[in-house]
């Protein structure tokens, strides 16, 4: 591992110059991946002007600055100044990360949503539901994303990340969670009982199901069909994510991506219609990515 660190230390260059547009979720995934590399090479990051952001792209500069991208990595010398005031109708919950349950971060999320949007409107039931899904998203990473034997490129801290965005023009609130853990398929396997006799039907079914199918299974709360799970309530947390999307009183999208699977649940509040789409990704992602988009 020491030799690997020496080789990778001299090769890592992050070229931001070609970035023309990026979502908050994509940026959070990038932060997670850079953090993993940073733990491996055990060195700080510096800003390289030649490989930095396009100095004429105010939107990108504003996004990276307000989301706390540079501050997260301790980089001070980066393009902060913006000239286009029209882009300042976007509000950002800065990137936060932890390896434990953090009530203070839950409060920061609630303050951000309450101050920048009209989502809560003093509705205690809605606030309780919001608390529930945020706690579950944190707990899902801590309890299932990182098994005891989790080890990649040596010892890497077990972390999860969260950030958010509200666009005043679009009136869309995005909340995003990410961890670089084992992902949905391995997480399910790790929750099988040690002494359980798995029926042949379940073995065949598990092999045939795509990663997107497994996400849907968890979100739908149908893991009870797997009779040998030692944690009978495994997956109920993800079912809460779907229930929140249906009961938040706004049009809402829930997107969960893990391994090579992308699952999207959309709910039209006025029409009371729900739509599910599943997609197989060309490339596998680490861990699990969760996003809610609420159209206020």
N, C-alpha and C positions, 0 to 999 in steps of 0.2 A: 504493500500500500504506500510505503514511503517513496519508492521509485515512481509510482503512478502519480503521486502528488507533485514530484519534481517535474515530471514531463508535462502535466496539465497546467502547472503554474506558468510555464513559459509560452503556452499556446492559447490561453483563453483571451479572446477579444470579443467584446460585445458591440456589434455594429448597429447603432440606432439610426443612422443617416437615411436609410431607405424607408423608414416608417412614415406612412402618409395618414394612416388612420388605425386606431386600435380601440377595442371596447374596454370598459373597466374590468370586465371579467377576464379578458385576454391579458390585460396588464397584471392582474392579480396572479394568474397562472405563471406569467413570466417572472414575477417576484419570487414565487415559490421555487421555481427551477433555479434561478440565480442563487437563492439562499442555499439550496442543496449543494451547488457547485462551490459556493463560498465556504461551506463547512468542510468540504473535501480538501480544498487547497489551503484552507486556514490562512487566508490573507485578505486584506482590505481591498476595496474597489476604488478606482480613480476615474475621473471624467476625462475622456480623450476628445478634444474638439473635432478632430478629423473623423471620428466615428460617432460623434454626437448627433443630437436631433437637428433637423433642418431649422436653421435660425429664422427662416421666413414663415414657418408654419406655427402661427400663434395658437391654434387650437390644440396641437399636440404638446407644445410647450406648457400651455395652461393645464392640460390634463395631467401630465407627468408631475408638475409642480404641486397642484392642488391635491392630488391623490396621495402626496407624500412619498413619491417614488424615490427621489434623491435623498430626502431626509432619512428614509428607512435604512438606506445603505451608508449613511454618514457622509454623503457627498455634498460639498458646499459649492464648489465651482461648477455650476451648471446653468443653462439658460433659463432664467427666471422671468425676465422682463417681457411683458406682452404689450402690444400696441393696439390690438383690436378689442374694443370694449364690448362689442356685441356678444362675445362668447362668455361673458361673465354672468350669464343667467343660469349657469350650471353650478350646482352645489355638491360638494364631495365629502363623504365620510372617509377620512384618511385611513390608509392601510394600517391594520393592527394585527399582531400575531401573538400567539401564546402556546404553551405546552400544557396548560391546565385550564380548569374551569374558572372563568373570570367574570364575576358579577359586575365589575366596574366597566367592562366592555359592553355588556348587555345594556347598562345604563347609558353609555355613550351612543349606542345605536338608537335607543329610544329618544334621547335628547335630540339627535340629528333629525330623526323622522318627525318629532313633534315641532321642532323649530322651523324646519324648512318646508314642511308639507302640511296639508290638512287631513292627513290620513286618520289619526286617532280621534280627533274631535271630542275628546273627553269620554269616549266609549270604553268603559272598563273591561267589557267582554272582549273587545278587539285588542286592547292592551294585553290582556291575559293570554290570548291566542298568540300574539306576537312574542311574548315572553316564552311561551311554550316551544315555538318552532326554533327560536334562537338557541335556547338551552339544549334542544335536541340536536341541532346542527353542531354545537360545541361537543356535546356528549358523544355523538356519532364518531367524530374524529378521535376523541380520547379513548373510547372503549373498543372500537372495531377497526379503525384504520391502521393502527400500529400494534400488532401482536407482540408478545414478549420477545420473540426471536427476530423481530424486524431488524435487518442489518443490510445495508447497501453501501458499498465503497467504504466499509468501516463504520464506526459509530456516528450516526447522524441524529441530531435531536428530533424528537417527535413534535411536530408543530402543526397548527392550523392558522389560516389567515381569513380576514374578513375586511370588506370595504363596501362602499355604497355610493350611489349617485342619484341626484334628482335634477331632471331637466325641466326648467320652468316653462319653456315653449311647448315641449312635447307632453308635459305633465306626466312623466313616467318616473317611477321610483324603482331603482335597481338595488338589490341587496345580494351580495355574492360571498360565498364561503368556498374555501379550498383547502385540501390537505394532500400531501404527496405520499400517502400510505399505500396499502396493498391493493385497494380497489374493491369493487363489488363482488367479483367472483371469489377471490381469495378470502375475503371477509366472510362470505357465506360458508365456505369450506371450514374455516377456523371455528365456526360455531356449531359444527356437528358434534354430537355427543361421542365421547371416546369409546363407549361400549355399545353404541347404537348399531343395530343391524339394518343397514340401508337396503331397502328393497330394490330389486333390479329395475323396476319401472322408474324409480327416482334417479338411478344412475344414468339410465338412457336419456331421461328427460333433461338432466343437468347438462349432459354433453351436447345435446341438440340445441339448447337454448342459447341465444346470443347474449352478449353483455347487456344490450338494451332490453331484452326480454327479462333478464334477471332484475334490472332496475325497476321495470314495470311490476314485476312480481312483488318486490319489496314495497313499492309505493301503493300498490293495491291492497296490501296487507294479506296476501295469499300465502305467506310462508307457513301458515298452519298446515298446508298440504304436505310440508316436509315434516313428517311426524317425529323424526328423530332429532330435531334441533334441541340442544340442551337449554337454549334460551328461548322459551316459547313466545316471548313478546318481541323477538328479533324482527325488525321490519315495521313494527307499529309506529316507530318514530318517523320513518319515511312516509307512512300513511298520513301522519299529522301534517306533513308538508302539503299533500294534496288537499286535505280537508281545509287547510288555511286558504289555499287558492280559491276554493269554492265558497268560502264563507266570509271573505274579507270585504264583501259588498262592493267590489270593483272588479273590472275585467283584470284577469291575472294570468301570468304564465309562470310555470315552474319548469326549469330546465335542470336535468341532472346528467352529468357526463362522467363515465368511469371506464377505464380500460379502453375498449374499442366501441363502446356503446353510448349513444346519445338518446335520451328520453325527454320528450317535451309534452307537458300537459297544459292546455289552454282552456280557460273558462270564461264564457261570455255571461256576465252577470244579468243583464237585461233580458237576454233570450234564454237564460238558464241552460245553455248548451256547453258541452265539454268536448274537447278534441284531443286525441292522443296521436303523436307521431314518433316513430323510432327510426334510428339511423345507425348504420355501421360506419365507423370512422376508418379512414385509410391508415392512420397511425394511432398507436395506443398512447394514451396519456397516463401519467402517474396519478394514483390516488383517486379522489372524487371531487368534482366541481358541482356546486349547487347555486342556482340563481333564481330569485323571484323577481319578476317585473310586474309592477302594479301600475295600472293606467288610471290615474286619479281624475 
